[in-house]
C-alpha cells in the first residue's frame, strides 16, 4: 500500500494561511494600540446631567457624542475589523468583536462610558496589547508546528525510502536467513515509527500547554478545514499499516520456508 504525503502538504498550506491571518491580526492590534495611546482622553464634566446611553458612550441633551470615544470606535473598525479575512472568519459586529477580544467587562465599560476617560483609555490600550501578544504567541506555535511538520515529512520520507530499499528483492528469491534479516530490518523500522509517533504526540501536548488558555486543542484548530484533524498522526498510522502488511508477508514466507 502506497503512503500518501498529501495530508502533510495540506497541513503545510493550512499553516501558511493561518500564519498570514495571525500576522494581519497582530499588526492590526498593534496599530490600534498605537492609536489608543495617541488619543486624547477626556475628563468627565462635573455635575453633568444624566444622558441617554448610546452605542459608544452617552449622548447629551444636544445629541453630541464624545469625539474621542467615537474616534476610538472608528480606529477599531479601521484596524482590527478591517483585516482581509475578518468577514469570512468572524463577521462580528463592533460590540461582539470588542467583547470577544477584550472581554465583557471592557466592552461594557466602553459601551457605558460618557467620555474617553484616562482609566478607560488605559484599559483599552492594555487589552489591545494583550490581544497583540496573544497573536504573537500563536504565531510562535504556528512556526513551531510548521517546522515539526517539515521535519516529520523528512523522517517519513526517509523511513519509506528504507522500506523501498528492503523491497527491491522479491520474497520468493530470499532464503530463510535473508528473510530473517529482512524481518529484523522491518522491526527496526517499526521502532523508528514508534519514536516518530511519540515525538509527534509530545509536540501536540506542548502546543496544548502553550495555548491552553486560547484554544482547547491547537492541532484541531489549525486543521479544522482539513479532512483529518491530525494529519501527521494519520500519515504515521498509514505508514504503520504498510509496515504491518510487509511484516505479515515476511512472517508467512518464513513459515513456509524450510
C-alpha positions as CSV (number, residue, x, y, z in Angstrom):
1,X,0.0,0.0,0.0
2,X,1.5,3.3,-1.1
3,X,1.6,6.0,1.6
4,X,0.3,9.4,0.5
5,X,2.0,12.5,1.8
6,X,-0.9,14.8,0.6
7,X,-2.1,15.3,4.2
8,X,1.3,16.8,5.1
9,X,1.1,19.2,2.1
10,X,-2.4,20.2,3.1
11,X,-1.2,20.8,6.7
12,X,1.6,23.0,5.4
13,X,-0.8,25.1,3.3
14,X,-3.2,25.4,6.2
15,X,-0.3,26.6,8.5
16,X,0.8,29.1,5.9
17,X,-2.7,30.6,5.7
18,X,-3.1,30.7,9.5
19,X,0.2,32.4,9.9
20,X,-0.8,35.1,7.4
21,X,-4.1,35.7,9.3
22,X,-2.3,35.8,12.7
23,X,0.2,38.3,11.4
24,X,-2.5,40.5,9.9
25,X,-4.3,40.5,13.3
26,X,-1.2,41.1,15.3
27,X,-0.4,44.2,13.2
28,X,-4.0,45.4,13.4
29,X,-3.9,45.3,17.2
30,X,-0.5,46.9,17.2
31,X,-1.9,49.7,15.0
32,X,-5.0,50.1,17.2
33,X,-2.8,50.1,20.3
34,X,-0.8,53.0,18.9
35,X,-3.9,54.9,18.0
36,X,-5.3,54.4,21.5
37,X,-2.1,55.7,23.0
38,X,-2.1,58.7,20.7
39,X,-5.8,59.6,21.5
40,X,-6.6,62.4,23.9
41,X,-8.5,61.3,27.0
42,X,-11.4,63.5,28.1
43,X,-12.2,64.4,31.7
44,X,-15.8,63.9,32.8
45,X,-17.7,67.1,33.3
46,X,-18.7,67.5,37.0
47,X,-22.4,67.6,37.7
48,X,-23.2,66.7,34.1
49,X,-26.8,65.9,33.7
50,X,-27.7,62.3,33.0
51,X,-27.6,61.4,29.4
52,X,-29.1,58.6,27.3
53,X,-26.8,55.6,26.7
54,X,-25.7,55.1,23.1
55,X,-23.5,52.6,21.3
56,X,-20.2,54.2,22.1
57,X,-21.0,56.2,25.2
58,X,-23.7,58.6,26.2
59,X,-25.4,61.3,24.2
60,X,-26.1,64.5,25.9
61,X,-29.1,66.7,25.5
62,X,-27.8,68.4,22.3
63,X,-27.2,65.0,20.7
64,X,-23.4,65.0,20.7
65,X,-21.2,62.0,21.4
66,X,-17.7,62.4,22.9
67,X,-15.4,62.8,19.9
68,X,-12.5,60.8,21.4
69,X,-14.8,57.9,22.2
70,X,-16.3,57.9,18.7
71,X,-12.8,58.1,17.3
72,X,-11.7,55.1,19.2
73,X,-14.5,53.1,17.7
74,X,-13.6,54.2,14.2
75,X,-10.0,53.3,15.0
76,X,-11.0,49.8,16.0
77,X,-13.1,49.4,12.9
78,X,-10.3,50.7,10.7
79,X,-7.7,48.3,12.1
80,X,-9.0,45.2,13.8
81,X,-12.2,44.9,11.9
82,X,-10.5,45.6,8.5
83,X,-8.1,42.6,8.3
84,X,-8.7,40.9,4.9
85,X,-10.3,37.7,6.5
86,X,-12.5,39.4,9.1
87,X,-15.8,38.9,7.4
88,X,-15.0,35.3,6.4
89,X,-13.6,34.3,9.8
90,X,-15.6,36.4,12.2
91,X,-18.3,38.6,10.8
92,X,-18.9,40.1,14.3
93,X,-20.4,43.4,14.9
94,X,-18.3,46.0,16.7
95,X,-19.9,45.1,20.1
96,X,-19.4,41.4,19.6
97,X,-15.8,41.8,18.5
98,X,-14.9,44.1,21.4
99,X,-16.4,41.6,23.9
100,X,-14.7,38.6,22.2
101,X,-11.3,40.2,22.1
102,X,-11.2,42.4,25.2
103,X,-13.7,40.6,27.4
104,X,-17.2,41.6,28.5
105,X,-16.0,43.9,31.3
106,X,-14.1,46.1,28.8
107,X,-16.9,46.0,26.3
108,X,-19.4,47.1,29.0
109,X,-17.1,49.9,30.2
110,X,-16.7,51.2,26.7
111,X,-20.4,51.0,26.0
112,X,-21.5,52.7,29.2
113,X,-18.8,55.4,29.1
114,X,-19.8,59.1,28.5
115,X,-16.3,60.1,27.6
116,X,-12.9,58.5,26.9
117,X,-11.6,58.9,30.4
118,X,-7.9,58.2,31.2
119,X,-8.7,55.0,33.1
120,X,-10.8,53.7,30.1
121,X,-8.1,54.6,27.6
122,X,-5.5,52.7,29.7
123,X,-7.8,49.7,30.0
124,X,-8.5,49.6,26.2
125,X,-4.8,50.1,25.5
126,X,-3.8,47.2,27.8
127,X,-6.5,45.0,26.3
128,X,-5.2,45.7,22.8
129,X,-1.6,44.9,23.9
130,X,-2.8,41.6,25.3
131,X,-4.6,40.7,22.1
132,X,-1.5,41.6,20.2
133,X,0.7,39.5,22.4
134,X,-1.7,36.5,22.1
135,X,-1.3,36.7,18.3
136,X,2.4,36.8,18.7
137,X,2.4,33.8,20.9
138,X,0.2,31.9,18.5
139,X,2.5,32.8,15.6
140,X,5.3,31.2,17.5
141,X,3.3,28.0,17.9
142,X,2.4,28.0,14.2
143,X,6.1,28.4,13.3
144,X,7.0,25.5,15.6
145,X,4.3,23.4,14.1
146,X,5.5,24.3,10.6
147,X,9.0,23.1,11.5
148,X,7.6,20.0,13.1
149,X,5.5,19.0,10.0
150,X,8.5,19.6,7.7
151,X,10.8,17.6,10.0
152,X,8.2,14.8,10.2
153,X,7.8,14.8,6.4
154,X,11.6,14.3,6.1
155,X,11.6,11.5,8.6
156,X,8.7,9.7,7.0
157,X,10.2,10.0,3.5
158,X,13.5,8.5,4.9
159,X,11.6,5.6,6.5
160,X,9.6,4.9,3.3
161,X,12.8,5.1,1.3
162,X,14.4,2.5,3.5
163,X,11.3,0.3,3.1
164,X,11.5,0.6,-0.7
165,X,15.2,-0.5,-0.5
166,X,14.2,-3.6,1.5
167,X,11.5,-4.4,-1.1
168,X,13.8,-4.5,-4.1
169,X,14.3,-8.3,-3.9
170,X,11.2,-10.4,-4.1
171,X,10.4,-12.6,-1.1
172,X,10.4,-15.7,-3.4
173,X,14.1,-15.1,-4.1
174,X,15.2,-14.9,-0.5
175,X,16.4,-17.8,1.7
176,X,15.5,-18.3,5.3
177,X,18.4,-16.3,6.7
178,X,17.7,-13.4,4.3
179,X,14.1,-13.4,5.3
180,X,15.1,-13.4,9.0
181,X,17.3,-10.4,8.3
182,X,14.5,-8.7,6.5
183,X,12.2,-9.3,9.4
184,X,14.7,-7.7,11.8
185,X,15.0,-4.7,9.4
186,X,11.3,-4.3,9.4
187,X,11.2,-4.5,13.2
188,X,13.8,-1.7,13.3
189,X,11.6,0.4,11.1
190,X,8.7,-0.2,13.4
191,X,10.7,1.0,16.3
192,X,11.6,4.1,14.4
193,X,8.0,4.7,13.6
194,X,7.1,4.4,17.3
195,X,9.7,7.1,18.0
196,X,8.1,9.4,15.5
197,X,4.7,8.8,16.9
198,X,5.9,9.6,20.4
199,X,7.7,12.7,19.2
200,X,4.6,13.9,17.4
201,X,2.3,13.3,20.4
202,X,4.8,15.3,22.6
203,X,4.6,18.2,20.1
204,X,0.8,18.2,20.3
205,X,1.0,18.2,24.1
206,X,3.4,21.1,24.0
207,X,1.1,23.1,21.8
208,X,-1.8,22.4,24.1
209,X,0.2,23.5,27.1
210,X,1.4,26.7,25.3
211,X,-2.1,27.9,24.3
212,X,-4.4,26.1,26.6
213,X,-6.0,29.5,27.6
214,X,-6.7,30.4,24.0
215,X,-8.0,27.3,22.2
216,X,-8.9,23.9,23.6
217,X,-6.9,21.9,21.1
218,X,-4.4,23.7,18.9
219,X,-4.0,21.0,16.3
220,X,-7.7,20.6,15.8
221,X,-8.0,24.4,15.5
222,X,-5.2,24.6,12.9
223,X,-6.5,21.8,10.8
224,X,-10.3,22.3,11.2
225,X,-10.8,22.7,7.5
226,X,-8.9,19.5,6.6
227,X,-10.4,16.1,6.1
228,X,-8.5,14.9,9.2
229,X,-7.7,16.9,12.4
230,X,-4.3,15.1,13.0
231,X,-2.7,14.9,9.5
232,X,0.8,13.9,10.8
233,X,-0.5,11.1,13.0
234,X,-2.9,10.0,10.3
235,X,0.1,9.7,7.9
236,X,2.2,7.9,10.5
237,X,-0.7,5.5,11.0
238,X,-0.7,4.8,7.3
239,X,3.0,4.1,7.4
240,X,2.3,1.7,10.3
241,X,-0.3,-0.2,8.3
242,X,2.1,-0.5,5.4
243,X,4.8,-1.9,7.8
244,X,2.2,-4.3,9.3
245,X,1.3,-5.7,5.8
246,X,5.0,-6.1,4.9
247,X,5.8,-7.8,8.2
248,X,2.9,-10.3,7.9
249,X,4.1,-11.2,4.4
250,X,7.5,-11.9,5.6
251,X,6.2,-14.0,8.6
252,X,4.1,-16.1,6.2
253,X,7.1,-16.6,3.9
254,X,9.3,-17.5,6.8
255,X,6.8,-20.1,8.0
256,X,6.7,-21.6,4.5
257,X,10.5,-21.7,4.0
258,X,12.4,-24.8,5.1
